[in-house]
Amino acid sequence: MHQIVMDVASNYLNCGHHIYMDNLFSSPSLYEELVANQTGACGTLRANRRGVPDAIKVHKPKKGDEPLVLKEGELAFISWADKRPVKLITLIHNGSTFVKEVRARNGPDHRRRYTKPKAIKHYSKNMGGVDLAD
């Protein structure tokens, strides 16, 4: 899968573009090669991939927990949960978060507030069209 991404992205390398991908393609080794080619990337991550830090592999986030963010060189690993756990790897985001407010059945004013990583917001925005086409 590593070589497939590099072949498809060959015309966009060294141009400052950002690539978003799902967990089938994302791996630390691919992202290291992309950063060497001055290309940003962000994507969901399978925890059992080679090179994923042990703390991310074993982290079992629950709804409402703060995100776990680990930085290794240029790579940032994020583990977080809203409806279900998600692990993310990114070259273009840091661990910054924002407070999101949504409707809820209970709580003050029928609103629920929670902390969400900005990287998840950007991933969802940029992958939305691809996920709808699947």
Kinemage of the C-alpha trace (Angstrom):
@kinemage 1
@onewidth
@group {chain A} dominant
@subgroup {mainchain}
@vectorlist {calphas} color= white
{ca met a 1} P 0.000 0.000 0.000
{ca his a 2} L 2.948 2.281 0.728
{ca gln a 3} L 4.089 2.229 -2.905
{ca ile a 4} L 0.555 2.762 -4.215
{ca val a 5} L 0.265 6.052 -2.312
{ca met a 6} L 3.702 7.176 -3.468
{ca asp a 7} L 2.835 6.365 -7.106
{ca val a 8} L -0.530 8.139 -7.003
{ca ala a 9} L 0.953 11.175 -5.207
{ca ser a 10} L 4.076 11.425 -7.383
{ca asn a 11} L 2.839 14.538 -9.229
{ca tyr a 12} L 2.049 16.281 -5.928
{ca leu a 13} L 5.259 15.610 -4.004
{ca asn a 14} L 7.556 18.529 -3.126
{ca cys a 15} L 4.742 21.021 -3.835
{ca gly a 16} L 3.500 21.594 -0.282
{ca his a 17} L 0.225 19.695 -0.765
{ca his a 18} L -1.600 17.770 1.967
{ca ile a 19} L -2.877 14.223 1.477
{ca tyr a 20} L -5.719 12.750 3.557
{ca met a 21} L -6.162 8.972 3.684
{ca asp a 22} L -7.928 6.262 5.620
{ca asn a 23} L -6.388 3.551 7.784
{ca leu a 24} L -5.832 1.143 4.882
{ca phe a 25} L -2.981 3.334 3.615
{ca ser a 26} L -1.669 5.202 6.687
{ca ser a 27} L 1.563 4.041 8.301
{ca pro a 28} L 4.434 5.779 10.093
{ca ser a 29} L 6.927 4.705 7.404
{ca leu a 30} L 4.769 6.187 4.624
{ca tyr a 31} L 4.404 9.449 6.511
{ca glu a 32} L 8.168 9.655 7.063
{ca glu a 33} L 8.693 9.287 3.326
{ca leu a 34} L 6.035 11.929 2.606
{ca val a 35} L 7.636 14.448 4.980
{ca ala a 36} L 10.996 13.795 3.283
{ca asn a 37} L 9.237 14.792 0.046
{ca gln a 38} L 7.807 17.994 1.605
{ca thr a 39} L 4.250 16.669 1.512
{ca gly a 40} L 1.848 16.796 4.461
{ca ala a 41} L -0.470 13.946 5.358
{ca cys a 42} L -3.231 13.092 7.798
{ca gly a 43} L -5.217 9.912 8.208
{ca thr a 44} L -6.804 7.357 10.461
{ca leu a 45} L -4.477 4.674 11.718
{ca arg a 46} L -4.621 0.982 12.513
{ca ala a 47} L -3.010 0.587 15.917
{ca asn a 48} L -1.234 -2.646 14.961
{ca arg a 49} L 0.931 -0.988 12.285
{ca arg a 50} L 4.683 -1.225 12.683
{ca gly a 51} L 6.126 1.951 14.185
{ca val a 52} L 3.037 3.015 16.160
{ca pro a 53} L 4.037 3.941 19.747
{ca asp a 54} L 2.972 1.425 22.395
{ca ala a 55} L 1.079 4.107 24.349
{ca ile a 56} L -1.184 4.702 21.318
{ca lys a 57} L -1.582 0.954 20.662
{ca val a 58} L -2.868 0.201 24.153
{ca his a 59} L -4.850 3.423 24.763
{ca lys a 60} L -8.574 2.660 25.037
{ca pro a 61} L -10.294 6.058 25.046
{ca lys a 62} L -13.836 6.443 26.314
{ca lys a 63} L -16.405 9.011 25.251
{ca gly a 64} L -15.619 12.284 27.008
{ca asp a 65} L -11.927 11.498 27.673
{ca glu a 66} L -9.265 13.998 26.713
{ca pro a 67} L -7.320 12.970 23.578
{ca leu a 68} L -3.943 11.272 23.975
{ca val a 69} L -1.377 13.014 21.767
{ca leu a 70} L 2.159 11.744 21.213
{ca lys a 71} L 4.705 13.557 19.083
{ca glu a 72} L 7.636 11.658 17.555
{ca gly a 73} L 9.694 13.959 15.380
{ca glu a 74} L 7.414 15.292 12.644
{ca leu a 75} L 4.703 12.696 13.354
{ca ala a 76} L 1.813 13.295 15.734
{ca phe a 77} L -0.296 10.351 16.926
{ca ile a 78} L -3.750 11.049 18.374
{ca ser a 79} L -6.073 8.619 20.160
{ca trp a 80} L -9.578 9.905 20.965
{ca ala a 81} L -13.194 8.744 21.195
{ca asp a 82} L -16.604 10.302 20.619
{ca lys a 83} L -19.039 7.627 19.468
{ca arg a 84} L -16.202 5.145 18.980
{ca pro a 85} L -12.406 5.168 19.407
{ca val a 86} L -10.306 6.613 16.588
{ca lys a 87} L -6.550 6.771 16.130
{ca leu a 88} L -5.013 9.360 13.845
{ca ile a 89} L -1.548 10.027 12.459
{ca thr a 90} L -0.688 13.447 11.057
{ca leu a 91} L 2.169 15.558 9.786
{ca ile a 92} L 0.174 18.770 9.485
{ca his a 93} L -1.616 19.092 12.818
{ca asn a 94} L -0.582 19.259 16.437
{ca gly a 95} L -2.568 18.147 19.465
{ca ser a 96} L -4.644 21.323 19.701
{ca thr a 97} L -8.314 20.948 20.579
{ca phe a 98} L -11.514 22.983 20.606
{ca val a 99} L -14.773 22.742 22.514
{ca lys a 100} L -17.658 21.459 20.418
{ca glu a 101} L -21.267 21.916 21.450
{ca val a 102} L -24.027 19.604 20.219
{ca arg a 103} L -27.664 18.960 21.054
{ca ala a 104} L -28.338 16.422 23.778
{ca arg a 105} L -31.385 14.919 25.459
{ca asn a 106} L -30.203 15.880 28.917
{ca gly a 107} L -27.852 18.421 30.402
{ca pro a 108} L -28.101 22.185 30.751
{ca asp a 109} L -30.138 23.712 27.919
{ca his a 110} L -30.170 20.299 26.180
{ca arg a 111} L -26.587 20.862 25.009
{ca arg a 112} L -23.488 18.727 25.440
{ca arg a 113} L -19.979 20.155 25.283
{ca tyr a 114} L -16.847 18.118 24.704
{ca thr a 115} L -13.233 18.586 23.698
{ca lys a 116} L -12.360 17.485 20.156
{ca pro a 117} L -8.963 17.475 18.396
{ca lys a 118} L -8.740 19.925 15.497
{ca ala a 119} L -7.024 17.218 13.437
{ca ile a 120} L -10.199 15.085 13.605
{ca lys a 121} L -12.282 18.043 12.400
{ca his a 122} L -9.972 18.636 9.420
{ca tyr a 123} L -9.802 14.922 8.594
{ca ser a 124} L -13.616 14.663 8.592
{ca lys a 125} L -13.938 17.776 6.430
{ca asn a 126} L -11.412 16.596 3.836
{ca met a 127} L -12.435 12.926 3.738
{ca gly a 128} L -16.191 13.568 3.671
{ca gly a 129} L -16.546 13.399 -0.095
{ca val a 130} L -14.520 10.214 -0.364
{ca asp a 131} L -16.531 8.476 2.336
{ca leu a 132} L -19.805 9.424 0.630
{ca ala a 133} L -18.550 8.002 -2.674
{ca asp a 134} L -17.575 4.625 -1.146
